[in-house]
Amino acid sequence: MALGAVRVLGADVLAPYVLTGQDMPIEERDALELALSALPPDRSPPAAPPDGPAPAWVTAWVTWGLVTAYTRLTPTDAPAAAAVPPPGPARCDDTAPRRTPWPADGGRTPVEAAGTGAATGEGLQEGWVTWSVRMGQLASLALPGLDGPVHDAVRSSPLALARGATRAMLRRDFPTAARIARWLAWLHAEGVPLPLAPAPLTDHIRLHGGGGRTDLDTAIAHRLLSLKPA
């Protein structure tokens, strides 16, 4: 169960060291190596939604974040297993509708399918409700030092995240709001202009939310907000 918990938390297992610059104790490095050995990353990541199953795709990205963060913390050591970067997410810019019903054939029109390949969601437009919730499920990637297609998508879609966070707050879905607010805090640390202030949002979630995962996301968001914008 402990090894499985490491895989579920992803890079958040390493957040104390990523955010403070402290060295990992040898026993924690051994535990992480054991988790990666016992539950190795999938060498063939699934296609991005809507072409592939969203849960498996999210898990593949969480694993990528864990392995990448660990490799950067211990550059002289090779992790027990390497993670293949999964396909990037669909886009969700300011023109995205609330929801996008994907066609029954998997979501691609002939124009969208041309030249993109079946393994990536890049180039597809997704509604901001589903997209923001899915990005929230990838909140463990919202840490300094991690960068990739998910981060590029987040940088280009602050309005979709703000809408998603607002919707979650109105629904009193504090766990989802905390995950999305963490991305907004990460964007703030990146110096990206935001359509809402992430600090009051994070404070409100901390006061009215609760639970281990929500508390963790809120604590990391507060730490990100303390970083000087790039």
C-alpha positions in Angstrom: 0.0 0.0 0.0 2.8 2.4 0.8 4.5 1.8 -2.6 1.1 2.3 -4.3 0.6 5.6 -2.4 4.0 6.8 -3.8 2.8 6.2 -7.3 -0.6 7.9 -6.7 1.0 11.0 -5.2 3.4 11.2 -8.0 5.9 14.2 -7.9 4.1 15.5 -4.7 6.1 12.9 -2.8 9.2 15.0 -3.7 7.5 18.4 -3.2 9.3 19.2 0.1 12.7 18.8 -1.7 11.7 20.4 -5.0 10.3 23.5 -3.1 13.0 23.9 -0.5 16.2 22.6 -2.2 16.9 20.1 0.6 18.5 16.8 -0.1 16.5 13.7 0.0 17.3 11.3 2.8 18.8 8.0 1.6 15.9 6.0 3.0 13.4 8.0 1.0 15.4 7.5 -2.1 15.4 3.8 -1.5 11.7 3.8 -1.0 11.0 5.6 -4.2 13.4 3.3 -6.2 11.5 0.4 -4.7 8.1 1.8 -5.7 9.3 2.4 -9.3 10.8 -1.1 -9.4 7.7 -2.8 -8.0 5.3 -0.7 -10.1 7.2 0.2 -13.2 6.0 2.9 -15.6 4.1 1.8 -18.7 6.5 1.8 -21.6 3.6 2.4 -24.1 1.6 5.4 -22.7 -2.1 5.4 -23.8 -3.4 7.9 -26.3 -4.7 11.2 -25.0 -8.4 11.7 -24.6 -10.7 11.4 -26.5 -8.7 8.7 -28.4 -7.7 6.9 -25.3 -9.0 6.4 -21.7 -8.6 9.5 -19.6 -7.7 7.7 -16.3 -4.8 5.7 -17.8 -3.5 8.8 -19.6 -3.6 10.8 -16.3 -1.8 8.1 -14.5 0.9 8.0 -17.2 1.5 11.8 -16.8 1.6 11.5 -13.0 4.2 8.8 -13.3 6.2 10.9 -15.7 6.2 13.8 -13.2 7.4 11.5 -10.4 10.3 10.0 -12.5 11.3 13.4 -14.0 11.3 15.2 -10.6 13.3 12.4 -9.1 15.8 12.4 -11.9 16.4 16.1 -11.5 16.8 15.8 -7.8 19.4 13.0 -8.2 21.1 13.8 -11.5 24.0 11.4 -10.7 21.7 8.5 -10.2 19.5 6.7 -12.7 16.0 5.9 -11.4 14.8 2.3 -11.3 12.6 2.9 -14.4 12.3 5.6 -17.0 9.0 7.2 -17.9 8.0 7.8 -21.5 6.3 11.2 -22.0 2.7 10.6 -22.8 0.9 12.4 -25.6 -0.1 16.0 -24.9 -3.6 17.2 -24.0 -6.2 18.7 -26.1 -6.2 22.5 -26.2 -8.6 24.8 -24.5 -8.1 28.4 -25.4 -10.4 31.4 -24.7 -12.7 30.4 -27.5 -13.5 27.0 -25.9 -17.1 26.2 -25.2 -18.4 25.0 -21.9 -18.5 21.4 -23.1 -17.5 19.7 -26.3 -19.4 16.5 -27.1 -16.9 14.3 -28.9 -18.2 12.4 -32.0 -18.8 8.7 -31.5 -15.8 7.8 -33.7 -13.4 9.0 -31.0 -13.5 12.8 -31.5 -11.6 13.6 -34.7 -13.0 15.3 -37.7 -11.0 14.6 -40.9 -9.4 18.0 -40.7 -8.3 17.5 -37.1 -7.0 14.0 -37.8 -4.9 15.0 -40.7 -1.2 15.1 -39.7 -1.8 14.8 -36.0 -1.7 11.0 -35.5 -4.0 9.0 -33.3 -1.9 9.1 -30.1 -2.2 12.8 -29.2 -5.0 15.2 -28.3 -3.0 18.2 -29.5 -4.9 20.2 -32.1 -8.3 19.2 -30.7 -10.4 21.8 -28.9 -12.0 20.6 -25.7 -14.7 22.2 -23.5 -13.3 24.0 -20.5 -15.4 22.1 -17.9 -13.9 18.7 -18.7 -10.5 20.1 -19.6 -10.1 22.0 -16.3 -11.1 19.0 -14.2 -8.6 16.8 -16.0 -5.8 19.4 -15.6 -6.8 19.4 -11.9 -6.2 15.7 -11.8 -2.6 16.5 -13.1 -2.0 19.0 -10.3 1.1 17.0 -9.1 2.8 18.3 -12.2 2.4 21.9 -10.9 5.9 22.1 -9.4 9.0 24.1 -10.3 11.4 22.2 -12.6 8.7 20.2 -14.4 7.8 21.3 -17.9 6.2 19.6 -20.9 3.1 19.6 -23.1 0.8 19.7 -20.1 2.5 22.8 -18.8 2.4 24.4 -22.3 -1.4 23.8 -22.4 -1.9 25.3 -19.0 0.1 28.4 -19.9 -2.1 29.0 -23.0 -5.4 28.5 -21.1 -5.5 30.5 -17.8 -9.1 31.6 -18.5 -10.2 27.9 -18.8 -8.6 27.2 -15.4 -10.1 30.3 -13.8 -13.5 29.2 -15.1 -13.0 25.7 -13.8 -11.9 26.9 -10.4 -14.9 29.2 -10.1 -17.3 26.4 -11.1 -15.7 24.1 -8.5 -16.1 26.8 -5.8 -19.7 27.4 -6.7 -20.3 23.6 -6.4 -18.4 23.6 -3.1 -16.1 21.0 -4.7 -13.1 22.1 -2.7 -10.8 19.2 -3.7 -11.2 20.1 -7.4 -10.9 23.8 -6.7 -7.7 23.2 -4.7 -6.1 21.3 -7.6 -7.0 23.9 -10.2 -6.0 26.7 -7.9 -2.6 25.1 -7.6 -2.1 25.4 -11.3 -3.1 29.1 -11.1 -0.5 29.5 -8.3 2.0 27.8 -10.6 1.1 30.2 -13.4 1.5 33.1 -11.0 5.0 31.9 -10.2 5.7 31.7 -13.9 4.6 35.4 -14.3 1.6 34.6 -16.4 -1.3 37.2 -16.2 -4.3 35.7 -14.6 -8.1 36.6 -14.8 -8.5 36.0 -11.0 -6.3 36.4 -7.9 -5.1 33.0 -6.8 -4.1 34.0 -3.3 -7.6 34.8 -1.9 -8.9 31.7 -3.7 -6.4 29.5 -2.1 -7.0 31.1 1.3 -10.8 30.5 1.0 -10.2 26.8 0.0 -7.9 26.4 3.0 -10.5 27.8 5.4 -13.6 26.0 4.0 -12.1 22.9 2.5 -10.3 20.1 4.2 -9.0 16.6 3.9 -5.4 15.3 3.3 -5.2 15.8 -0.4 -6.9 19.2 -0.4 -4.6 20.4 2.4 -1.6 19.2 0.5 -2.6 21.0 -2.7 -3.4 24.1 -0.7 0.0 24.1 1.1 1.9 23.7 -2.2 -0.2 26.5 -3.8 0.7 28.8 -0.9 4.4 27.9 -1.4 4.2 28.6 -5.1 2.5 31.9 -4.5 5.5 32.9 -2.3 7.9 32.5 -5.2 8.9 35.6 -7.2 7.1 35.6 -10.5 9.4 34.9 -13.4 
